Structure formats: C-alpha cells, structure tokens
C-alpha cells in the first residue's frame, strides 16, 4: 500500500473491491499501520478470498484519495491488479 501511495504521490483514504472496504484512513491506527505495510497483492488476495466463487484473474480496485483543494475524498482511476 505504501508503494501505491508513492506511485499516486498522495495518501490513500480508502481502498475498496467489489463494494468491500479493504483499507480506510478511518480505521483504528493499528489496523491502518498493518494495511499500509501490506503489499497490494495481499490486499487483493484478501478481497478475492472473501468471494464464494473462484476469484477472477483480474481484480479492479477502487482507490480514493484526499484532495486538499476540494477538501474531500476523490476517486482516482481504477487500479487493475492481475493475479499470478
């Protein structure tokens, strides 16, 4: 997640997959710290594991970041993760 933040050059507010929140800046600090150190592939694997059907080869993750000018969370282009 920290790498994704570095690539986006901003702090991630929310990471969701299929309507499920995988990371939130509103989570307890300990949980936030754990997720920030987690590679995106692990977050994607956790998201796919929650599905009852076989996971798709490609996961589309929605990322929201805080826009200081707008003073609100805004979406960025969908992050496409291809499972190995």
Buried (B, 14 or more C-beta within 10 A) or exposed (E): BEEBBEEBEBEBBBBBBBEEEBBBBEBEEEEBEEBBEBEBEEBBBBBBEEEEEEBEEEBEBBBBBBEEEEEEBEEBEEBEBEEE
